[in-house]
Amino acid sequence: MANSRSVPKQESGRIFFGLIVIVVGVLFLLGNLIPGFSVGKFIGQFWPVILILVGFYLILGHRRLRRVEANFSAASHNRFIGDMKLDLAGREIGEVNSSIFIGDLSLDLSKASLKSGENYVNASLFIGDGIILVPANFIIKIQAKALVGDLKFERTRDDGVFPRIEYEDEGYSTAERRLLVNANGLIGDLTIQRIGN
C-alpha cells in the first residue's frame, strides 16, 4: 500500500515543472499567433494568481516532505521547489535516487546498511546545496560534479566552475558490499562526509 502512494509523490515535482513549461509555451505561442497579445501584460495582470499557485505547491510539498521522512518506502524522491531531508536509518540502501530543482538536500545514510553487491545513491541538484552523510565503515566510490559550486569530501575540495571530485576506496571493486555515490549539481555546494568509527 505504501508503494502505491509513493508514485504520486515521485511524479508531482515533474508534473508541476511540466505544467509550468506548458503554460509558458502556450503564452509565447499566443504571443506569436494573436496580434496585440502581450506575454508581459498577461503575466503582469495575473502574477498574483501565479504566486497563489506557487504558494499552494510549497505548502502541499512541505506536507509531503514530512510523510517521506516518516515513511521511507520508495527508492526515488523528487522535489521541484523546497528542501528534502531523507534519513535511511535502519534501511538497506540498494538504490536511492533524489533530485531537487530548487532547494537543499540532506541525505543521512549514517545508520543505514548496504545490500550485497553494489549499492547506488544518485543525487541531482539544479540550484541548491546538499550534504550526504556516509558511515565511515562503508567502502565507497564517489563521482561528483557541478557547473558552479563547491564540492567537498574529507580533505578533498574542488570549487569554482566545473568542480569535480572522483574518489574510490582501496578494494572497492572486490568488496562484497559497496556504495557508489553519483552527485550532480548545476549551482550550489555539495558535501559528502564520513561519520562514525
KESE-139494 format. One record per residue (C-alpha): residue number from 1; residue in three letters; x, y, z. Coordinates in steps of 0.5 Angstrom, whole numbers, plus 2048, in hexadecimal, padded with zeros to 3 digits. Each point is the difference from the previous one (the first is absolute). Example, Ala and Ser with C-alpha at 12.3 -4.5 7.8 and 13.67 -1.06 7.14 Angstrom:
// KESE-139494
<rec num="1" residuo="ALA" x="819" y="7F7" z="810"/>
<rec num="2" residuo="SER" x="802" y="807" z="7FE"/>
***
This chain:
// KESE-139494
<rec num="1" residuo="MET" x="800" y="800" z="800"/>
<rec num="2" residuo="ALA" x="806" y="805" z="802"/>
<rec num="3" residuo="ASN" x="803" y="7FF" z="7F9"/>
<rec num="4" residuo="SER" x="7F9" y="802" z="7FC"/>
<rec num="5" residuo="ARG" x="800" y="806" z="804"/>
<rec num="6" residuo="SER" x="808" y="802" z="7FE"/>
<rec num="7" residuo="VAL" x="7FE" y="800" z="7F9"/>
<rec num="8" residuo="PRO" x="7FD" y="807" z="800"/>
<rec num="9" residuo="LYS" x="805" y="803" z="805"/>
<rec num="10" residuo="GLN" x="805" y="7FE" z="7FB"/>
<rec num="11" residuo="GLU" x="7FD" y="803" z="7FA"/>
<rec num="12" residuo="SER" x="7FD" y="806" z="803"/>
<rec num="13" residuo="GLY" x="806" y="804" z="7FF"/>
<rec num="14" residuo="ARG" x="801" y="7FE" z="7F9"/>
<rec num="15" residuo="ILE" x="7F9" y="801" z="7FE"/>
<rec num="16" residuo="PHE" x="800" y="807" z="804"/>
<rec num="17" residuo="PHE" x="806" y="802" z="7FC"/>
<rec num="18" residuo="GLY" x="7FD" y="7FD" z="7F9"/>
<rec num="19" residuo="LEU" x="7FA" y="804" z="801"/>
<rec num="20" residuo="ILE" x="804" y="807" z="801"/>
<rec num="21" residuo="VAL" x="804" y="7FE" z="7FA"/>
<rec num="22" residuo="ILE" x="7F9" y="7FF" z="7FC"/>
<rec num="23" residuo="VAL" x="7FD" y="806" z="803"/>
<rec num="24" residuo="VAL" x="806" y="805" z="7FE"/>
<rec num="25" residuo="GLY" x="800" y="7FC" z="7F9"/>
<rec num="26" residuo="VAL" x="7F8" y="802" z="7FF"/>
<rec num="27" residuo="LEU" x="801" y="807" z="802"/>
<rec num="28" residuo="PHE" x="806" y="801" z="7FB"/>
<rec num="29" residuo="LEU" x="7FC" y="7FC" z="7FA"/>
<rec num="30" residuo="LEU" x="7FA" y="805" z="802"/>
<rec num="31" residuo="GLY" x="805" y="806" z="7FF"/>
<rec num="32" residuo="ASN" x="802" y="7FE" z="7F9"/>
<rec num="33" residuo="LEU" x="7F9" y="7FE" z="7FE"/>
<rec num="34" residuo="ILE" x="7FC" y="805" z="803"/>
<rec num="35" residuo="PRO" x="801" y="808" z="7FD"/>
<rec num="36" residuo="GLY" x="801" y="804" z="806"/>
<rec num="37" residuo="PHE" x="800" y="7FB" z="806"/>
<rec num="38" residuo="SER" x="806" y="801" z="804"/>
<rec num="39" residuo="VAL" x="803" y="7FB" z="805"/>
<rec num="40" residuo="GLY" x="803" y="805" z="804"/>
<rec num="41" residuo="LYS" x="7F9" y="804" z="801"/>
<rec num="42" residuo="PHE" x="7FD" y="7F9" z="801"/>
<rec num="43" residuo="ILE" x="805" y="7FE" z="806"/>
<rec num="44" residuo="GLY" x="7FF" y="807" z="803"/>
<rec num="45" residuo="GLN" x="7F9" y="7FF" z="801"/>
<rec num="46" residuo="PHE" x="800" y="7F9" z="802"/>
<rec num="47" residuo="TRP" x="806" y="800" z="804"/>
<rec num="48" residuo="PRO" x="7FC" y="800" z="807"/>
<rec num="49" residuo="VAL" x="7FD" y="7F9" z="7FD"/>
<rec num="50" residuo="ILE" x="807" y="7FD" z="7FF"/>
<rec num="51" residuo="LEU" x="802" y="802" z="807"/>
<rec num="52" residuo="ILE" x="7FA" y="7FD" z="803"/>
<rec num="53" residuo="LEU" x="801" y="7F9" z="7FC"/>
<rec num="54" residuo="VAL" x="807" y="800" z="802"/>
<rec num="55" residuo="GLY" x="7FF" y="801" z="807"/>
<rec num="56" residuo="PHE" x="7FB" y="7FA" z="800"/>
<rec num="57" residuo="TYR" x="805" y="7FC" z="7FD"/>
<rec num="58" residuo="LEU" x="805" y="802" z="805"/>
<rec num="59" residuo="ILE" x="7FB" y="7FE" z="806"/>
<rec num="60" residuo="LEU" x="7FE" y="7FA" z="7FD"/>
<rec num="61" residuo="GLY" x="807" y="7FE" z="7FE"/>
<rec num="62" residuo="HIS" x="802" y="801" z="808"/>
<rec num="63" residuo="ARG" x="7FB" y="7FC" z="802"/>
<rec num="64" residuo="ARG" x="802" y="7FA" z="7FB"/>
<rec num="65" residuo="LEU" x="807" y="801" z="803"/>
<rec num="66" residuo="ARG" x="7FE" y="7FE" z="807"/>
<rec num="67" residuo="ARG" x="7FD" y="7FA" z="7FD"/>
<rec num="68" residuo="VAL" x="806" y="7FE" z="7FC"/>
<rec num="69" residuo="GLU" x="805" y="801" z="806"/>
<rec num="70" residuo="ALA" x="7FB" y="7FC" z="805"/>
<rec num="71" residuo="ASN" x="7FE" y="7FA" z="7FB"/>
<rec num="72" residuo="PHE" x="806" y="7FF" z="7FB"/>
<rec num="73" residuo="SER" x="7FE" y="7FB" z="7FC"/>
<rec num="74" residuo="ALA" x="802" y="802" z="7F9"/>
<rec num="75" residuo="ALA" x="806" y="800" z="7FC"/>
<rec num="76" residuo="SER" x="7FF" y="806" z="7FC"/>
<rec num="77" residuo="HIS" x="7FF" y="807" z="803"/>
<rec num="78" residuo="ASN" x="7FF" y="806" z="7FC"/>
<rec num="79" residuo="ARG" x="7FE" y="808" z="802"/>
<rec num="80" residuo="PHE" x="7FF" y="806" z="7FC"/>
<rec num="81" residuo="ILE" x="801" y="805" z="805"/>
<rec num="82" residuo="GLY" x="802" y="7FF" z="807"/>
<rec num="83" residuo="ASP" x="804" y="7FD" z="805"/>
<rec num="84" residuo="MET" x="801" y="7F8" z="800"/>
<rec num="85" residuo="LYS" x="802" y="7FC" z="806"/>
<rec num="86" residuo="LEU" x="801" y="7F9" z="800"/>
<rec num="87" residuo="ASP" x="802" y="7FB" z="805"/>
<rec num="88" residuo="LEU" x="801" y="7F9" z="7FF"/>
<rec num="89" residuo="ALA" x="801" y="7FE" z="807"/>
<rec num="90" residuo="GLY" x="7FF" y="7F8" z="800"/>
<rec num="91" residuo="ARG" x="7FF" y="7FF" z="7F9"/>
<rec num="92" residuo="GLU" x="804" y="7FD" z="7FB"/>
<rec num="93" residuo="ILE" x="803" y="804" z="7FA"/>
<rec num="94" residuo="GLY" x="7FF" y="7FC" z="7FA"/>
<rec num="95" residuo="GLU" x="7FF" y="806" z="7FB"/>
<rec num="96" residuo="VAL" x="7FE" y="807" z="802"/>
<rec num="97" residuo="ASN" x="7FE" y="806" z="7FB"/>
<rec num="98" residuo="SER" x="7FF" y="807" z="803"/>
<rec num="99" residuo="SER" x="7FF" y="806" z="7FB"/>
<rec num="100" residuo="ILE" x="7FE" y="807" z="802"/>
<rec num="101" residuo="PHE" x="7FF" y="806" z="7FB"/>
<rec num="102" residuo="ILE" x="801" y="806" z="805"/>
<rec num="103" residuo="GLY" x="801" y="7FE" z="808"/>
<rec num="104" residuo="ASP" x="805" y="7FD" z="804"/>
<rec num="105" residuo="LEU" x="801" y="7F8" z="801"/>
<rec num="106" residuo="SER" x="802" y="7FD" z="807"/>
<rec num="107" residuo="LEU" x="801" y="7F8" z="7FF"/>
<rec num="108" residuo="ASP" x="802" y="7FC" z="806"/>
<rec num="109" residuo="LEU" x="803" y="7F9" z="7FF"/>
<rec num="110" residuo="SER" x="804" y="800" z="807"/>
<rec num="111" residuo="LYS" x="7FB" y="7FB" z="803"/>
<rec num="112" residuo="ALA" x="7FE" y="7FC" z="7F9"/>
<rec num="113" residuo="SER" x="803" y="7FA" z="7FE"/>
<rec num="114" residuo="LEU" x="803" y="7FD" z="7F9"/>
<rec num="115" residuo="LYS" x="7FD" y="7FA" z="7FC"/>
<rec num="116" residuo="SER" x="804" y="7FB" z="7FD"/>
<rec num="117" residuo="GLY" x="804" y="803" z="7FA"/>
<rec num="118" residuo="GLU" x="800" y="807" z="7FD"/>
<rec num="119" residuo="ASN" x="7FB" y="805" z="803"/>
<rec num="120" residuo="TYR" x="7FF" y="807" z="7FD"/>
<rec num="121" residuo="VAL" x="7FE" y="807" z="802"/>
<rec num="122" residuo="ASN" x="7FE" y="804" z="7FB"/>
<rec num="123" residuo="ALA" x="7FF" y="808" z="802"/>
<rec num="124" residuo="SER" x="7FF" y="805" z="7FB"/>
<rec num="125" residuo="LEU" x="7FF" y="808" z="802"/>
<rec num="126" residuo="PHE" x="7FF" y="805" z="7FB"/>
<rec num="127" residuo="ILE" x="800" y="806" z="805"/>
<rec num="128" residuo="GLY" x="802" y="7FF" z="807"/>
<rec num="129" residuo="ASP" x="804" y="7FD" z="805"/>
<rec num="130" residuo="GLY" x="801" y="7F8" z="802"/>
<rec num="131" residuo="ILE" x="803" y="7FC" z="806"/>
<rec num="132" residuo="ILE" x="801" y="7F9" z="7FF"/>
<rec num="133" residuo="LEU" x="802" y="7FC" z="807"/>
<rec num="134" residuo="VAL" x="803" y="7F9" z="7FF"/>
<rec num="135" residuo="PRO" x="802" y="7FB" z="805"/>
<rec num="136" residuo="ALA" x="808" y="800" z="801"/>
<rec num="137" residuo="ASN" x="800" y="7F8" z="7FF"/>
<rec num="138" residuo="PHE" x="7FC" y="801" z="7F9"/>
<rec num="139" residuo="ILE" x="805" y="7FE" z="7FA"/>
<rec num="140" residuo="ILE" x="7FE" y="806" z="7FB"/>
<rec num="141" residuo="LYS" x="802" y="803" z="7FA"/>
<rec num="142" residuo="ILE" x="7FE" y="807" z="7FE"/>
<rec num="143" residuo="GLN" x="7FE" y="803" z="7FA"/>
<rec num="144" residuo="ALA" x="7FE" y="808" z="801"/>
<rec num="145" residuo="LYS" x="800" y="806" z="7FB"/>
<rec num="146" residuo="ALA" x="7FD" y="806" z="7FF"/>
<rec num="147" residuo="LEU" x="7FF" y="806" z="7FC"/>
<rec num="148" residuo="VAL" x="802" y="805" z="805"/>
<rec num="149" residuo="GLY" x="801" y="7FF" z="807"/>
<rec num="150" residuo="ASP" x="804" y="7FD" z="806"/>
<rec num="151" residuo="LEU" x="801" y="7F8" z="801"/>
<rec num="152" residuo="LYS" x="803" y="7FD" z="806"/>
<rec num="153" residuo="PHE" x="802" y="7F9" z="802"/>
<rec num="154" residuo="GLU" x="804" y="7FF" z="806"/>
<rec num="155" residuo="ARG" x="807" y="804" z="7FE"/>
<rec num="156" residuo="THR" x="7FE" y="801" z="7F9"/>
<rec num="157" residuo="ARG" x="7FD" y="806" z="7FE"/>
<rec num="158" residuo="ASP" x="7FE" y="803" z="7F9"/>
<rec num="159" residuo="ASP" x="7FD" y="806" z="7FF"/>
<rec num="160" residuo="GLY" x="7FE" y="806" z="7FA"/>
<rec num="161" residuo="VAL" x="7FE" y="7FE" z="7F9"/>
<rec num="162" residuo="PHE" x="7FF" y="7F9" z="7FE"/>
<rec num="163" residuo="PRO" x="803" y="7FD" z="807"/>
<rec num="164" residuo="ARG" x="800" y="7F8" z="800"/>
<rec num="165" residuo="ILE" x="802" y="7FB" z="805"/>
<rec num="166" residuo="GLU" x="802" y="7F9" z="7FF"/>
<rec num="167" residuo="TYR" x="802" y="7FB" z="805"/>
<rec num="168" residuo="GLU" x="800" y="7F9" z="801"/>
<rec num="169" residuo="ASP" x="802" y="7FC" z="807"/>
<rec num="170" residuo="GLU" x="805" y="7FA" z="7FF"/>
<rec num="171" residuo="GLY" x="7FD" y="7FA" z="7FF"/>
<rec num="172" residuo="TYR" x="7F9" y="803" z="7FD"/>
<rec num="173" residuo="SER" x="7FF" y="7FB" z="7FA"/>
<rec num="174" residuo="THR" x="801" y="7FA" z="804"/>
<rec num="175" residuo="ALA" x="7FC" y="802" z="806"/>
<rec num="176" residuo="GLU" x="7FA" y="7FC" z="802"/>
<rec num="177" residuo="ARG" x="7FC" y="806" z="802"/>
<rec num="178" residuo="ARG" x="802" y="807" z="7FD"/>
<rec num="179" residuo="LEU" x="7FD" y="806" z="7FE"/>
<rec num="180" residuo="LEU" x="800" y="805" z="7FA"/>
<rec num="181" residuo="VAL" x="7FE" y="807" z="801"/>
<rec num="182" residuo="ASN" x="7FF" y="804" z="7FA"/>
<rec num="183" residuo="ALA" x="7FE" y="807" z="801"/>
<rec num="184" residuo="ASN" x="7FF" y="805" z="7FB"/>
<rec num="185" residuo="GLY" x="7FE" y="808" z="801"/>
<rec num="186" residuo="LEU" x="800" y="806" z="7FC"/>
<rec num="187" residuo="ILE" x="800" y="805" z="805"/>
<rec num="188" residuo="GLY" x="802" y="7FF" z="807"/>
<rec num="189" residuo="ASP" x="804" y="7FD" z="805"/>
<rec num="190" residuo="LEU" x="801" y="7F8" z="802"/>
<rec num="191" residuo="THR" x="803" y="7FD" z="806"/>
<rec num="192" residuo="ILE" x="801" y="7F8" z="801"/>
<rec num="193" residuo="GLN" x="802" y="7FF" z="807"/>
<rec num="194" residuo="ARG" x="802" y="7F9" z="803"/>
<rec num="195" residuo="ILE" x="7FE" y="800" z="807"/>
<rec num="196" residuo="GLY" x="801" y="7FB" z="806"/>
<rec num="197" residuo="ASN" x="805" y="7FB" z="802"/>
***
